[in-house]
Amino acid sequence: MSEQKTYLELSEGDSGSHKFYEVIVNGVEVSIRYGRIGDRGQTKVSTFATPEKALAEATKKLNEKKRKGYEPAVMGERQKRAVTRRQITSSKSTAKQSPVLWKFATGASAFGVFADEIGCWVGNQDGRIYTLTHEGQVTNQFKLPDGVKCIVSDRDWLYAGCDDGKVYDLGGKVPRVAYEIARDVDIFWLDISDGILGVSDRDGGITTINHEDESKWSKRSTGSAGWMVRCDEIGIYHGHTDGVTMYDWEDGQTIWNQPTNGAVLFGWQEESMLYVGTSNHQVQSFTKKGEVSTVYRCDAAIYSCAAAGDGEYVFAGDNYSSIYCFNRGGDRLWKLGTGCGSAYSMQFFNGRLYIVTTDGSFACIDASETAIQAAQAGTYAQAVNIKAPNLNDVLPSTTLETTSDSSRGVLLECFQEGSNLRMRVISEGYNQNWKVQFPKDIREAGVRYLVDEIRESASGGFYRALGDIKKLV
């Protein structure tokens, strides 16, 4: 019996999907290969009792994919997503050592970092995300298909943006795809506010995507290389080679634009202020009304920055493996070496500065006044080197746990609306006319799901699923 091969691709234009699915039937053997276009992907081979059963299973799998929008395609016509990864020529700092409490070797250069009262997260260019306690104990390990761009929070939701153009929700037992970004967008940075995703790119563009993973609007700035995007309930703040621009959430109208002294390489926001690190050795600050504020002068290009107490202290990381601290007025309080490479990104939380670096380190720096004074005097404790335990990778999955008990959680239903699959709450006490933000790749028409929790969006009008998802049977 001759081999039968079928090759499909999912190509949804602005929705950003760029996946392939290939099925080969050879007698009683079915080989399925799938993944991101341009990569080899993963392969699963199954053997059946008869050629007829093998063909029936292959047909079933292909029909499932076609219902989700996959179409026949010619392999190799579409190219792999363009990916730009930040490069820093990192040199060793000549400054005194900063008070590093602990550091963890992630195994590859790292960009993604986040910390809150629960713990801290780091994501590296191998696609691994580690969850740690504030004392450096590794508690969990995710493995995503591509390098991690950044880790961002949106109230109680935590997301990881990756080089494959997908944004993963990290709130459950396994990562779930929450958003997909158009294949022709070379993503530089991401941020999310109330379920609305902001994406900045290589060409200086800014794109917003709503809670249903549908594009809202796109704008092109006067500059390029948008390494900064920050979002809040008021608007989107975009940093590029020409400065910082604020856009209105709803229609993308420009609210204000301010030039910067050098290209913007990173951005941080507090409640009322923006802080941008530039190529011209400065952190510049602006009010969210667009008013120019304090300038913090450093000795080299600034690739990361953060602030504490709405600007009481401002921190910066340069490409010479140094960390700076300034007061609100712009006076430099100290400059100290990291001892573990230049900080690609940083996060301040509860008196500690968390950095991810060029050599793949995730380091926790004691930023208390007592520790800094001791470090300036040349006194500091030896950093504890954290080693990862032997944990299994938790991979993204479209497979769901099943349950027949709908008493614990909130019940949702998937329904067809035109050509789209939508979600609504069917448990009592909710507005059933509101849609629910829910992963697209696990939606099936007519199927009911149980989720840990449903919360109303801050702006109203739709709900958001939080926690684990199970399929009701």
C-alpha positions as CSV (number, residue, x, y, z in Angstrom):
1,M,0.0,0.0,0.0
2,S,1.4,3.4,-1.0
3,E,2.1,6.1,1.6
4,Q,-0.6,8.8,1.9
5,K,0.6,12.2,3.1
6,T,-1.6,15.2,4.0
7,Y,-0.1,18.6,5.0
8,L,-2.1,21.4,6.6
9,E,-1.4,24.9,7.9
10,L,-3.3,27.3,10.0
11,S,-3.1,30.7,8.4
12,E,-5.4,33.3,10.0
13,G,-3.8,36.6,8.9
14,D,-4.0,39.1,11.7
15,S,-4.9,36.5,14.4
16,G,-1.2,35.4,14.2
17,S,-1.5,31.6,13.9
18,H,1.3,30.0,12.0
19,K,1.2,26.3,12.7
20,F,1.4,23.1,10.6
21,Y,-0.1,19.6,10.9
22,E,1.2,16.7,8.8
23,V,-0.3,13.2,8.7
24,I,1.3,10.3,7.0
25,V,-0.5,6.9,6.6
26,N,1.6,3.9,5.7
27,G,-0.3,0.7,6.0
28,V,-1.2,0.2,9.7
29,E,1.1,3.1,10.8
30,V,0.0,6.7,11.3
31,S,2.7,9.4,11.8
32,I,1.6,12.8,12.9
33,R,4.0,15.7,12.9
34,Y,3.0,19.2,14.1
35,G,4.4,22.4,15.4
36,R,5.4,26.0,14.4
37,I,6.0,26.7,10.7
38,G,9.8,26.8,10.1
39,D,10.6,24.3,12.9
40,R,10.9,20.5,12.7
41,G,8.1,20.1,15.2
42,Q,7.1,17.1,17.2
43,T,6.2,13.6,15.8
44,K,3.9,11.0,17.2
45,V,3.7,7.5,15.6
46,S,0.8,5.1,16.3
47,T,0.1,1.6,15.0
48,F,-3.4,0.1,14.4
49,A,-4.8,-3.4,13.9
50,T,-5.7,-2.8,10.2
51,P,-4.9,-0.3,7.4
52,E,-8.6,0.7,7.5
53,K,-8.5,1.6,11.2
54,A,-5.3,3.5,10.6
55,L,-6.9,5.5,7.7
56,A,-10.0,6.2,9.8
57,E,-7.9,7.6,12.7
58,A,-5.9,9.8,10.3
59,T,-9.1,11.1,8.7
60,K,-10.6,11.8,12.1
61,K,-7.5,13.8,13.1
62,L,-7.4,15.8,9.9
63,N,-11.1,16.7,10.1
64,E,-10.6,17.9,13.6
65,K,-7.9,20.3,12.5
66,K,-9.9,21.5,9.5
67,R,-12.8,22.4,11.7
68,K,-10.3,24.6,13.6
69,G,-9.3,26.4,10.5
70,Y,-6.4,24.4,9.1
71,E,-6.2,24.2,5.3
72,P,-4.2,22.2,2.8
73,A,-0.9,23.9,2.0
74,V,2.5,23.5,0.3
75,M,5.3,22.9,2.7
76,G,8.0,25.5,2.7
77,E,6.0,28.3,1.1
78,R,5.5,30.2,4.4
79,Q,8.6,31.1,6.3
80,K,9.5,31.0,10.0
81,R,8.7,34.1,12.1
82,A,11.3,36.7,12.2
83,V,12.9,36.9,15.6
84,T,15.2,39.7,16.9
85,R,16.9,38.9,20.2
86,R,18.5,41.7,22.2
87,Q,22.2,41.6,22.1
88,I,24.4,43.3,24.8
89,T,28.2,43.4,24.6
90,S,28.6,42.9,28.3
91,S,31.7,43.9,30.1
92,K,32.7,43.3,33.7
93,S,31.9,46.1,36.1
94,T,34.8,47.8,37.9
95,A,32.4,48.9,40.7
96,K,32.1,47.3,44.1
97,Q,30.0,44.2,44.4
98,S,26.3,44.6,45.0
99,P,24.7,42.7,47.9
100,V,23.4,39.7,46.0
101,L,21.5,37.4,48.3
102,W,21.2,34.5,45.9
103,K,21.6,33.7,42.2
104,F,20.2,30.9,40.1
105,A,21.7,29.8,36.8
106,T,18.9,29.3,34.3
107,G,21.1,27.8,31.6
108,A,20.6,30.5,28.9
109,S,20.4,34.3,28.6
110,A,17.3,35.5,30.3
111,F,14.8,38.3,29.6
112,G,11.7,37.5,31.5
113,V,11.3,38.4,35.2
114,F,8.4,39.0,37.6
115,A,8.0,39.1,41.4
116,D,5.1,39.6,43.7
117,E,4.0,38.5,47.2
118,I,3.5,34.9,46.0
119,G,7.0,34.4,44.6
120,C,9.2,35.2,41.5
121,W,9.5,33.9,38.0
122,V,12.3,33.9,35.4
123,G,12.1,32.9,31.7
124,N,15.1,32.3,29.5
125,Q,15.9,32.0,25.8
126,D,15.6,28.2,25.9
127,G,11.9,28.6,26.7
128,R,12.2,27.5,30.3
129,I,10.3,29.4,33.0
130,Y,11.2,28.7,36.7
131,T,9.0,29.6,39.7
132,L,11.0,30.4,42.8
133,T,10.3,31.5,46.4
134,H,11.7,34.8,47.5
135,E,14.5,32.8,49.2
136,G,15.5,31.2,46.0
137,Q,13.9,27.7,46.2
138,V,12.8,26.4,42.8
139,T,9.2,25.2,43.0
140,N,8.1,24.7,39.4
141,Q,9.4,24.5,35.9
142,F,7.5,25.2,32.6
143,K,8.9,24.5,29.1
144,L,7.6,26.6,26.3
145,P,8.3,26.0,22.6
146,D,10.5,29.1,22.1
147,G,12.5,31.8,23.9
148,V,10.7,33.8,26.5
149,K,10.5,37.6,25.6
150,C,9.0,38.8,28.9
151,I,6.8,37.8,31.8
152,V,4.1,40.3,32.7
153,S,1.2,40.4,35.1
154,D,-2.3,41.7,34.7
155,R,-3.8,41.8,38.2
156,D,-4.1,38.1,39.2
157,W,-3.1,36.8,35.8
158,L,0.5,36.0,34.8
159,Y,1.6,35.8,31.1
160,A,4.7,34.8,29.3
161,G,5.4,36.2,25.8
162,C,7.5,34.1,23.5
163,D,9.5,34.3,20.3
164,D,7.0,31.9,18.7
165,G,4.4,34.8,18.7
166,K,2.3,33.3,21.4
167,V,1.4,34.6,24.8
168,Y,0.9,31.9,27.4
169,D,-1.3,32.1,30.5
170,L,0.7,30.7,33.5
171,G,-2.2,30.6,35.9
172,G,-3.0,26.9,35.7
173,K,-1.3,23.6,36.1
174,V,-0.1,23.8,32.5
175,P,0.6,26.9,30.3
176,R,-2.3,27.7,27.9
177,V,-2.1,29.9,24.8
178,A,-4.0,33.1,25.5
179,Y,-3.0,35.2,22.5
180,E,-1.3,34.7,19.1
181,I,0.4,37.5,17.3
182,A,0.6,38.0,13.5
183,R,3.4,36.0,11.8
184,D,4.9,39.1,10.1
185,V,5.4,41.0,13.4
186,D,8.9,40.8,14.8
187,I,8.0,41.2,18.5
188,F,10.2,43.2,20.8
189,W,8.1,43.6,23.9
190,L,4.6,42.9,25.4
191,D,2.4,44.2,28.2
192,I,-1.2,43.5,29.2
193,S,-3.9,45.5,31.0
194,D,-7.4,44.2,31.8
195,G,-7.1,41.5,29.1
196,I,-5.9,43.9,26.4
197,L,-2.5,43.0,24.9
198,G,-0.1,45.6,23.7
199,V,2.7,44.6,21.3
200,S,5.7,46.6,20.2
201,D,7.9,45.5,17.3
202,R,11.1,45.9,15.4
203,D,9.6,48.5,13.0
204,G,8.4,50.8,15.6
205,G,4.8,49.6,15.4
206,I,2.4,49.1,18.2
207,T,-0.6,46.7,18.0
208,T,-3.4,46.0,20.5
209,I,-5.3,42.7,20.7
210,N,-8.5,42.3,22.7
211,H,-9.6,39.6,25.2
212,E,-11.0,37.4,22.3
213,D,-7.5,37.4,20.7
214,E,-8.7,39.7,17.9
215,S,-6.7,42.7,16.7
216,K,-8.1,46.1,17.8
217,W,-5.8,48.6,16.1
218,S,-2.2,49.1,14.9
219,K,-0.1,52.3,14.7
220,R,3.4,53.1,13.4
221,S,5.6,55.5,15.4
222,T,8.1,57.9,13.9
223,G,10.9,55.7,15.2
224,S,11.8,52.0,15.1
225,A,12.9,49.3,17.5
226,G,10.1,49.5,20.1
227,W,11.8,48.0,23.1
228,M,9.2,49.5,25.5
229,V,5.5,49.0,25.8
230,R,3.6,49.6,29.1
231,C,-0.1,49.5,29.5
232,D,-2.5,50.8,32.2
233,E,-6.3,51.5,32.3
234,I,-5.7,54.9,30.7
235,G,-3.6,54.1,27.6
236,I,-0.5,52.5,26.1
237,Y,3.0,54.0,26.4
238,H,5.4,53.1,23.6
239,G,9.1,53.7,23.7
240,H,11.1,53.7,20.4
241,T,14.2,55.2,18.8
242,D,12.6,58.7,18.7
243,G,11.1,58.9,22.2
244,V,7.9,57.9,24.0
245,T,4.4,58.1,22.6
246,M,1.1,57.6,24.5
247,Y,-1.9,56.2,22.6
248,D,-5.6,56.0,23.6
249,W,-6.7,52.4,24.4
250,E,-9.9,52.5,22.3
251,D,-8.9,54.0,18.9
252,G,-5.1,54.4,19.0
253,Q,-5.2,58.2,18.9
254,T,-1.9,59.8,19.9
255,I,-2.3,61.5,23.2
256,W,1.2,62.9,23.6
257,N,4.7,62.4,22.3
258,Q,8.0,63.2,23.9
259,P,11.5,62.9,22.4
260,T,14.3,61.2,24.5
261,N,18.0,61.8,24.5
262,G,18.9,58.5,22.8
263,A,16.9,55.5,21.7
264,V,14.6,53.9,24.3
265,L,15.9,50.5,25.4
266,F,13.6,49.6,28.3
267,G,10.6,51.1,30.1
268,W,9.1,50.9,33.6
269,Q,5.9,52.3,35.0
270,E,4.6,53.3,38.4
271,E,1.1,54.6,39.2
272,S,1.8,58.1,37.9
273,M,5.2,58.0,36.3
274,L,7.1,56.4,33.4
275,Y,10.9,55.6,33.5
276,V,12.8,54.9,30.3
277,G,16.3,53.7,29.9
278,T,18.1,55.0,26.9
279,S,21.2,54.4,24.7
280,N,22.6,57.7,25.8
281,H,23.4,56.6,29.3
282,Q,20.3,58.0,31.0
283,V,17.0,57.1,32.6
284,Q,14.5,59.7,31.7
285,S,11.2,60.1,33.5
286,F,7.8,61.5,32.5
287,T,4.5,61.9,34.1
288,K,1.7,59.9,32.5
289,K,0.4,63.3,31.3
290,G,3.5,63.6,29.2
291,E,5.3,66.1,31.3
292,V,9.2,65.9,31.4
293,S,10.5,65.1,34.8
294,T,13.9,64.0,36.3
295,V,16.9,62.7,34.4
296,Y,19.0,60.0,36.0
297,R,22.6,60.0,34.6
298,C,24.6,56.8,34.3
299,D,28.0,55.8,32.8
300,A,26.8,53.5,29.9
301,A,23.8,52.5,27.9
302,I,20.8,51.5,30.0
303,Y,19.1,48.2,29.2
304,S,16.8,47.9,32.2
305,C,15.3,50.1,34.9
306,A,12.8,50.0,37.8
307,A,11.5,52.2,40.5
308,A,10.2,51.9,44.1
309,G,7.5,53.9,45.9
310,D,6.3,55.7,42.7
311,G,9.9,57.1,42.2
312,E,11.3,57.3,45.7
313,Y,14.2,55.2,44.4
314,V,15.1,54.6,40.8
315,F,17.3,51.7,39.7
316,A,19.1,51.1,36.4
317,G,21.2,48.4,34.8
318,D,23.9,49.1,32.2
319,N,25.8,47.0,29.6
320,Y,28.9,47.0,31.9
321,S,27.3,44.7,34.5
322,S,26.6,47.6,36.9
323,I,23.4,48.5,38.8
324,Y,22.7,52.1,39.8
325,C,20.4,53.6,42.5
326,F,19.1,57.2,42.5
327,N,16.8,59.2,44.8
328,R,13.7,61.0,43.5
329,G,15.7,64.1,42.7
330,G,18.2,62.3,40.4
331,D,21.1,62.1,42.8
332,R,23.1,58.9,42.4
333,L,23.3,57.1,45.7
334,W,25.4,54.2,44.5
335,K,26.8,52.2,41.6
336,L,27.6,48.5,42.2
337,G,28.5,45.5,40.1
338,T,26.2,42.5,39.6
339,G,28.9,39.9,39.6
340,C,26.8,37.9,37.1
341,G,26.5,39.9,33.8
342,S,24.5,42.8,32.6
343,A,20.8,43.0,33.5
344,Y,18.6,42.5,30.5
345,S,15.5,43.2,32.7
346,M,14.7,43.9,36.3
347,Q,11.9,44.1,38.9
348,F,11.7,45.8,42.3
349,F,9.6,44.2,45.0
350,N,9.5,44.6,48.7
351,G,13.1,45.9,49.2
352,R,14.7,43.6,46.8
353,L,15.8,44.0,43.2
354,Y,15.4,41.0,40.9
355,I,17.5,40.9,37.8
356,V,17.9,38.5,34.8
357,T,21.2,38.7,33.0
358,T,23.3,38.1,29.9
359,D,24.9,35.0,31.4
360,G,21.5,33.5,32.3
361,S,21.6,34.3,36.0
362,F,18.5,35.2,38.0
363,A,19.8,37.2,40.9
364,C,18.1,38.7,44.0
365,I,19.8,41.8,45.3
366,D,19.2,43.2,48.8
367,A,18.2,46.9,48.0
368,S,17.6,47.8,51.6
369,E,19.4,50.9,52.9
370,T,21.4,48.9,55.4
371,A,22.6,46.4,52.8
372,I,23.6,49.1,50.3
373,Q,25.5,51.0,52.9
374,A,27.4,47.9,53.9
375,A,28.1,47.1,50.2
376,Q,29.5,50.6,49.6
377,A,31.9,50.0,52.4
378,G,33.0,46.8,50.8
379,T,31.1,44.5,53.2
380,Y,28.6,42.0,51.8
381,A,27.7,38.3,52.4
382,Q,28.6,35.7,49.8
383,A,25.7,35.0,47.4
384,V,24.1,31.7,47.7
385,N,24.2,29.7,44.4
386,I,20.8,28.0,43.8
387,K,20.8,24.8,41.9
388,A,17.6,23.6,40.2
389,P,16.1,20.4,41.6
390,N,15.3,17.5,39.2
391,L,11.9,18.7,38.1
392,N,9.9,17.5,35.1
393,D,9.2,20.1,32.4
394,V,5.5,21.2,32.4
395,L,4.6,21.7,28.7
396,P,1.8,23.6,27.1
397,S,-1.1,21.3,26.3
398,T,-4.6,21.3,24.7
399,T,-5.4,18.1,26.7
400,L,-7.9,18.7,29.5
401,E,-8.7,16.9,32.7
402,T,-12.3,15.7,32.7
403,T,-14.8,15.8,35.5
404,S,-18.5,15.0,36.0
405,D,-18.8,17.1,39.2
406,S,-19.8,20.6,38.4
407,S,-20.4,21.6,42.1
408,R,-16.8,23.0,42.6
409,G,-16.1,25.8,40.2
410,V,-17.9,27.9,37.5
411,L,-19.6,26.2,34.5
412,L,-18.9,27.6,31.0
413,E,-20.3,26.6,27.6
414,C,-18.8,27.0,24.2
415,F,-21.1,28.1,21.4
416,Q,-20.9,29.0,17.7
417,E,-21.4,32.6,16.8
418,G,-21.0,33.0,13.0
419,S,-17.6,31.6,12.1
420,N,-16.3,32.0,15.7
421,L,-16.4,29.9,18.8
422,R,-17.4,31.9,21.9
423,M,-17.6,31.2,25.6
424,R,-20.4,32.1,28.1
425,V,-21.0,31.4,31.8
426,I,-24.0,29.2,32.5
427,S,-23.6,29.0,36.3
428,E,-26.2,31.1,38.1
429,G,-25.4,34.7,39.2
430,Y,-23.5,35.7,36.0
431,N,-24.5,37.8,33.0
432,Q,-24.9,35.1,30.2
433,N,-24.8,37.8,27.5
434,W,-21.1,38.5,28.3
435,K,-18.4,36.6,26.6
436,V,-15.5,34.9,28.6
437,Q,-11.8,35.2,27.9
438,F,-10.8,31.6,27.4
439,P,-8.0,29.8,25.4
440,K,-9.1,29.4,21.8
441,D,-7.3,26.2,21.0
442,I,-9.3,24.1,23.5
443,R,-12.8,25.5,22.5
444,E,-15.2,22.9,21.1
445,A,-18.8,23.9,20.2
446,G,-21.4,22.5,22.6
447,V,-18.8,21.4,25.2
448,R,-19.1,22.6,28.8
449,Y,-16.1,23.4,30.9
450,L,-15.4,23.9,34.6
451,V,-13.0,26.6,35.7
452,D,-11.7,27.5,39.2
453,E,-13.0,31.1,39.1
454,I,-14.6,33.7,36.8
455,R,-13.9,37.4,37.4
456,E,-15.4,40.5,35.7
457,S,-13.0,42.6,33.8
458,A,-12.0,45.9,35.4
459,S,-13.7,47.8,32.6
460,G,-16.7,45.6,32.6
461,G,-18.4,43.9,29.6
462,F,-16.7,40.5,29.7
463,Y,-15.5,37.9,32.1
464,R,-12.0,36.3,32.5
465,A,-11.3,32.7,33.4
466,L,-8.8,32.2,36.2
467,G,-7.0,29.0,37.3
468,D,-7.4,25.4,36.1
469,I,-9.8,24.3,33.3
470,K,-11.6,20.9,33.2
471,K,-13.9,19.4,30.6
472,L,-17.3,18.4,31.8
473,V,-18.4,14.9,30.8
